[in-house]
Amino acid sequence: MTPHFRWPEFACRCGCAAPQSVIVAYQRMAEVLEVLRAEVKAPVNVISGYRCAKRNAAVGGAPSSQHLVGAAVDIQVEGHSGQSLAALIDGLIALGKMPDGGLGTYSTKRLTCHYDLRRTKARWHH
């Protein structure tokens, strides 16, 4: 997909086959994550990418989750909390280096940051 990202990183963890439209969508996400990787100078680990409807329900994902359409990732970067990573991404968005969309953190996943390419700005921090 890109120099540092391959499709299996984004594939559904249940092992199902993703629609071609989802694979194409994650190509764009991989390109965007290359910008983040260059900024942090460290690997960006994709914890969750595409989720089929069954997997999304099993993990308690929102019924209209961006993970279902290939537009979302939950990521971690060593040495960063989810909140510090979200702040860094927000700064890159403000500089026009990454597209705006959904950006959030979770209280139960302190090291994880959610980022998505939805067409509207959304922020949440728990």
One Martini backbone bead per residue (centre of mass of N, CA, C, O) as a GRO file, in nm:
protein
  126
    1MET     BB    1   0.063   0.060  -0.026
    2THR     BB    2   0.314   0.154   0.145
    3PRO     BB    3   0.616   0.171   0.292
    4HIS     BB    4   0.461   0.113   0.607
    5PHE     BB    5   0.194  -0.023   0.473
    6ARG     BB    6  -0.036  -0.298   0.502
    7TRP     BB    7  -0.326  -0.456   0.471
    8PRO     BB    8  -0.323  -0.648   0.728
    9GLU     BB    9  -0.341  -0.407   0.934
   10PHE     BB   10  -0.658  -0.339   0.835
   11ALA     BB   11  -0.781  -0.594   0.876
   12CYS     BB   12  -0.994  -0.800   0.993
   13ARG     BB   13  -0.966  -0.995   1.287
   14CYS     BB   14  -1.160  -1.238   1.177
   15GLY     BB   15  -1.076  -1.290   0.850
   16CYS     BB   16  -1.237  -1.155   0.658
   17ALA     BB   17  -1.355  -1.029   0.365
   18ALA     BB   18  -1.309  -0.742   0.199
   19PRO     BB   19  -1.415  -0.504   0.029
   20GLN     BB   20  -1.279  -0.323  -0.221
   21SER     BB   21  -1.365  -0.042  -0.110
   22VAL     BB   22  -1.202  -0.072   0.154
   23ILE     BB   23  -0.920  -0.107   0.039
   24VAL     BB   24  -0.917   0.165  -0.104
   25ALA     BB   25  -0.963   0.340   0.149
   26TYR     BB   26  -0.693   0.240   0.295
   27GLN     BB   27  -0.499   0.372   0.106
   28ARG     BB   28  -0.550   0.659   0.205
   29MET     BB   29  -0.482   0.609   0.502
   30ALA     BB   30  -0.189   0.525   0.459
   31GLU     BB   31  -0.098   0.798   0.343
   32VAL     BB   32  -0.169   0.962   0.598
   33LEU     BB   33   0.008   0.794   0.803
   34GLU     BB   34   0.281   0.879   0.683
   35VAL     BB   35   0.278   1.161   0.801
   36LEU     BB   36   0.282   1.076   1.096
   37ARG     BB   37   0.538   0.903   1.087
   38ALA     BB   38   0.728   1.136   1.006
   39GLU     BB   39   0.676   1.302   1.265
   40VAL     BB   40   0.747   1.067   1.490
   41LYS     BB   41   0.968   0.863   1.401
   42ALA     BB   42   0.760   0.608   1.404
   43PRO     BB   43   0.566   0.363   1.448
   44VAL     BB   44   0.234   0.287   1.336
   45ASN     BB   45  -0.013   0.119   1.515
   46VAL     BB   46  -0.263  -0.097   1.413
   47ILE     BB   47  -0.533  -0.207   1.603
   48SER     BB   48  -0.776  -0.087   1.416
   49GLY     BB   49  -0.975  -0.119   1.135
   50TYR     BB   50  -1.145  -0.309   0.984
   51ARG     BB   51  -1.505  -0.387   1.026
   52CYS     BB   52  -1.725  -0.594   1.048
   53ALA     BB   53  -2.034  -0.618   1.173
   54LYS     BB   54  -1.971  -0.843   1.374
   55ARG     BB   55  -1.714  -0.721   1.501
   56ASN     BB   56  -1.828  -0.448   1.581
   57ALA     BB   57  -2.035  -0.562   1.782
   58ALA     BB   58  -1.831  -0.724   1.964
   59VAL     BB   59  -1.671  -0.434   2.040
   60GLY     BB   60  -1.890  -0.190   2.056
   61GLY     BB   61  -1.954  -0.049   1.805
   62ALA     BB   62  -2.083   0.165   1.614
   63PRO     BB   63  -2.328   0.129   1.377
   64SER     BB   64  -2.169   0.386   1.209
   65SER     BB   65  -1.889   0.310   1.173
   66GLN     BB   66  -1.592   0.382   1.003
   67HIS     BB   67  -1.481   0.087   1.001
   68LEU     BB   68  -1.700  -0.030   0.791
   69VAL     BB   69  -1.570   0.172   0.536
   70GLY     BB   70  -1.251   0.245   0.564
   71ALA     BB   71  -1.211   0.530   0.771
   72ALA     BB   72  -1.064   0.376   1.025
   73VAL     BB   73  -0.848   0.412   1.322
   74ASP     BB   74  -0.659   0.245   1.566
   75ILE     BB   75  -0.381   0.386   1.745
   76GLN     BB   76  -0.020   0.350   1.805
   77VAL     BB   77   0.263   0.509   1.984
   78GLU     BB   78   0.547   0.499   2.105
   79GLY     BB   79   0.545   0.739   2.373
   80HIS     BB   80   0.223   0.761   2.348
   81SER     BB   81  -0.064   0.875   2.412
   82GLY     BB   82  -0.372   0.923   2.305
   83GLN     BB   83  -0.375   1.231   2.367
   84SER     BB   84  -0.101   1.309   2.236
   85LEU     BB   85  -0.176   1.202   1.955
   86ALA     BB   86  -0.426   1.377   1.910
   87ALA     BB   87  -0.276   1.648   1.934
   88LEU     BB   88  -0.087   1.600   1.697
   89ILE     BB   89  -0.302   1.561   1.480
   90ASP     BB   90  -0.443   1.831   1.520
   91GLY     BB   91  -0.193   1.992   1.431
   92LEU     BB   92  -0.177   1.869   1.142
   93ILE     BB   93  -0.451   1.970   1.059
   94ALA     BB   94  -0.399   2.277   1.103
   95LEU     BB   95  -0.154   2.257   0.879
   96GLY     BB   96  -0.264   2.058   0.637
   97LYS     BB   97  -0.139   1.747   0.657
   98MET     BB   98  -0.424   1.652   0.756
   99PRO     BB   99  -0.728   1.541   0.758
  100ASP     BB  100  -1.025   1.595   0.862
  101GLY     BB  101  -1.230   1.453   1.141
  102GLY     BB  102  -1.200   1.196   1.344
  103LEU     BB  103  -1.116   1.242   1.707
  104GLY     BB  104  -1.003   1.012   1.969
  105THR     BB  105  -1.056   0.889   2.306
  106TYR     BB  106  -1.008   0.641   2.573
  107SER     BB  107  -1.025   0.530   2.899
  108THR     BB  108  -0.957   0.211   2.833
  109LYS     BB  109  -0.738   0.335   2.600
  110ARG     BB  110  -0.473   0.524   2.671
  111LEU     BB  111  -0.288   0.449   2.394
  112THR     BB  112  -0.538   0.522   2.214
  113CYS     BB  113  -0.625   0.636   1.881
  114HIS     BB  114  -0.874   0.791   1.696
  115TYR     BB  115  -0.905   0.790   1.329
  116ASP     BB  116  -1.085   0.974   1.069
  117LEU     BB  117  -1.242   1.035   0.722
  118ARG     BB  118  -1.463   1.200   0.761
  119ARG     BB  119  -1.649   1.490   0.646
  120THR     BB  120  -1.646   1.561   0.955
  121LYS     BB  121  -1.607   1.710   1.250
  122ALA     BB  122  -1.475   1.515   1.535
  123ARG     BB  123  -1.479   1.506   1.903
  124TRP     BB  124  -1.321   1.292   2.163
  125HIS     BB  125  -1.282   1.254   2.532
  126HIS     BB  126  -1.232   1.001   2.805
   0.00000   0.00000   0.00000
